[in-house]
């Protein structure tokens, strides 16, 4: 299969590129490198056997994007390219709608006629579910609290509407929308890892604080209605997440529109994560208490039973400790991220 991967040099996208190459597919990775890493693509070339192409291109550049897609002629697209910081989206919502909505529209236009489309959505589309709907099923009302979550929900609406219109026109496409929970860990073979600039994700921040590479970790909010006062989240290993993409890709047929949660189904508080990082590193994580961040709901964790029932997917990672362990191993081996790869 010929697979287009947008955001292919980013954390999740690069892991998808690796898996698709390992499965024998041809891949075109597109990324503007504003937050992705060219080094991740170069690390994958030796295993590609000439089946990996890379185009430095923004999804906001519709003309160039269209040329690259037409030249490659993909059978499937996995769309990861997006801005993805909740707090930043509150500060600059217009930028988020420009990239995540207008940019996605460019991708959909460029990929018109491609029969399989897998979209990187988010649990942020749910906002703060009522207590009786936690763990969160796909039937939970989608009422996002942040501009980021709203851009992902609009992306889902666009895909559904366009898939319906194409079906009526006799050009049916298969669409899958995967609502991620917190993605973490690293490639188990040690090639790829998590390296953001700026880094806002809890696990790499906690690891670097434990290793003395940054100041104390700030815990945002200590008065949430949770057992220890900190936010509770669902953490899924990045390779397990990519397994879900492959399962969705395999299940897609023209006219199918699928939506699934992708999470472990277990909730862990920020303090639990910090304690686990300290245990794995062997050094306590220095912390300070901070105020709540706007747009952060108290509890979010998945009910992943639908994707397990329909696609046979289930997170392979047995728990938080393995996710943290893989992330610690990669960050220890790459103290300056991809710049030392």
N, C-alpha and C positions, 0 to 999 in steps of 0.2 A: 504494500500500500504506500502511496505517496502522501505524506502528512505535513501540513503546514502547522508550525508552532509559533504563535505570536508571544512576545515576551520570552523568547527561547533562551536568553542569556540570564534570566532572573533565577531566583532560588527555586521556585517550583517548576518553571518552564525548562530549566536546564536538566532537572531530574527527569522530566518527561522526555526530553530529547534523548537522553541516555537510554531510557527504557525502550523507546521506539527503535533506536538503533540496535540495541541488544536483541530485539525481537525481529530484526531483519528488514525493517521498513526504510524507505528513503525519506529524508527529512529536510525541509527548508525552515530554518529558524530565523525569525525576524525580531529585531530588537533595536531600539534607538540608543541603548547603552546609557541612558540617563540614570538608571538604577540597576541595570544588569552588568554583567562582566564578560568582556570579550575573552578573558582567560578561561572561563568555564567552557566556552565553545572550543577553544584550542585544545583543552585537555581531552575533549571528546573526539577530536579528529583521528587520533591513532586507532580507535576502535571502529571508526565509521566505514573504512574500506571504500572511500569515495562517495558514500551515500549521504553525506552531510553538506548542505549548502547554507551559507549565512548571508543575510542582507541587513546592513545597518540602515534602518528605516523606521520612522515614526508612524504609528497608525493614524496620526493626524494628517499625514501627507497622502491623501487619497490617490493621487495620480501615480506616485512612485510605488505605493503599495499595490495598486492594481496591476502595474507592469510586472512586478515581481511575481505576483500570484498567477497571472496569465502565463508567464514563461515557465513556471514550475508545474502548473496544472495539477493541483492536489486532488486526492480522493477524499480527504478528511482534513478538518481544521480543529486544532485545540487552541482556544483563545484565552491566553493568560494575561496579555498586556493590559496593564491598568495601574493607576495610582491606588495605594491600598493602606493608607494611614488614617485611622478614624479621626484622631486629633487634628491632623493637618487638614482633613476635609472640612472640619468645622471652621478653620481659619480661612481657607481659600476654596470655598465650594465651587466657584465658577471654573477653576482649573480642573476640578474633579469631573464636572459635567462635560467639559470640553474633551478630556481624554477618555473617560470611561463610557460616555454616552456617544458623543460625536465620533470619537475614534472607533468605537465598536461599530457604529453605523457604517463607517468606511470599510471595516473588515467584512461586514455582512455584504456590502455592495460588491467588494472585490471578489468575494467567495460565492457569489450567486451561481447556482448550478452545481456547487460541491454538495455531495449527498449526505455527508455526516458533519455535524457541527457540535463540538463539546465546549460548553461555556463554563468558565471559572466564576461561579457566583459565590455567595457568602451567607453564613448564618446571621450576618449583620442585617439581612433583609427582614429578620423576625423582630428586631427591636427588643423590647422586654416582654417575653411571653408571660401570660398568667401562670401562677404557681402550679395550677392543675395541668398545664401543658409542658411541664419539665419533668423528664427529658422531652425534648422538642420533636414532635412528629412533623412530617411535611405538610400536614393539614393545618398546622398552626397559622393563624392570621399573620400576614407580613406587614409590619408597621415599623419600618426602620426609624432609629433615633438620630442617625447621623447622615450628612450628605453622602458619605461613602456608601452606606447601606442603601440609600435611595438610588444611587447610580447603578448599583447591582440589580436592584428590583426593576428599574427601568430597562436594563439590559434583558432581563427575563421577559418583560412585556414585549419588547421589540422582537425577540426571537419567536415567541408564541404567535404574535400577530403575523409576522412574515412567513412563518411555517404554514399557518392557516391559509394565507393568501396564495402561497406557492402550491399548496395542495389543490386549491380550487382551480388553479391555472394548469393543473396536470403536471406540475414540476415538484412533486413531493420531496421533502428533505427530512432527514432524521436529526432530531435535536435532543441534546442532553444538557441539563442545567444542574451542576453539582454545587451544593451549598456547603462550603468548607467550614469547619470549625478551626481551632488554632493549629496551624501546621508547624511542625518543628522537627528536630533531628537532623540527620545527614545521611547521604548515600552510604550504605553499609560497607561498600568496598573501599571507601575513603577517598574517592576521586573528587566528589562534589560536596559542598556544604552551604551553610547560611552565612552570607556576608552582605549586609545592607549598609548603605550610607545615606542618611543617618540610620543608625540601628535603633529600633524602637521595640523589638520583640523581647519578651520577658526572658526566655531561656538563654539566648546569647548574651544579653545584658548581665544576667545573674552569673553566668560562667565567667565573663570578663571581670566582674567585680570580685569573684572568689579568687581569680588568678592574679589580682592586683593590677589589672590592665586599665581599670577605670575606677572612678570614685564609687562610693556606696550606691547601691541600687535603691531607687525610690519606689516605695510601695504606695500606689495612688489609691487612697481611700482605706480607712480602717473601721468605718462605721456602716458598712453594708449589712443588710439583713441576712447574713450567712454565718455559719458556725464560728468562724474566727474573725469576722468583720472584713475580710478581703474578698475581692471578686473571685468567682468560681468559673472556670472555663474547661472546655473539652480539648485535649491535646491529641493530635493524630500524627503519626510518623509520616514524613514526606514521601517515603517509598510506598507506604500503604495507600496514601492519597493517589499516587500515580497508578497503583494497581486498580483503583476505582475508575480512573479515566480509561484505562485499557478495557476494563469490563464493560463500561458504557459504550465505548467505541465499537466493541464487538457486538453489542446488543442492538445497535442502531440499525434501523431499516427505514426506507422512505415512508414518511407519514407518521413515524413514532415521535412523540414528544415526551421526554422523561425528565423527572425532577427528583433528586435524591439528596438527603443529608449525607455528609461524609465526615464521620467522627468516630471516636472510640466508644461513645455511650457512657463515659465516666467523667465526672466533674472533679477538678482539682483546684484548690484555692491558690492564690498567688503565694501565700505563705508555705503551702505544701510544696510547691515547685521550688521555692527558694531553699527549703530544707533538703529536698532531694538533690539539688545542684551541689549544695555544701557537702552532702554525704559522698557523692560521686567524685567531686574534686578533692575532697579530703581537707577542705578549709571552709569555715563558715562564710556565708555571703554577708558582707557588711550592708546594712540597710538603714534607710531613714524613712520616716513617715511623711507622706505628702497628701495633698487634698485630692478629692475625687476629680476625675477628668470628665468633662462634658461628653455625653454620648456613650458612656460605659455602663451597660446594664449590670446588675449584681450577679446574675447567674445565667450561663448559657452552656448547655450540653445536650448532645444529640440523642435522639432515638434513631439508631441506624438500622432498625429491623427491616425497613422496606427494601433497601438496597441489598441487604443480605438475603431476603426472601426472593427478590426478583432477579438479581444478578449474581447471587452467590458470593458477594464481596463481604469480607469481614477483616477488620484490622488485624494484621499478623503480630504486631508488637504487643507483648503481654502487658505492658504498662508504662507508666511515666519514666521509670528508672532506665529502661532501654533507650527510650527517646533521648533522654538527657545524656546517657552514656555515649551514644553515637555523636551527639552534638559536641560533647566535651572532647572526644577523641579528635574530631576534625579541627576544632579551634586550637587545641594544643599543638597539632601538626602544622597549623597555618596561623601563627600568631598575628600576622598582618593581613589575614584574609587571602584573597586570590593574588595579591601582589607578590606573594612568596611561592605561588604554585609553580 
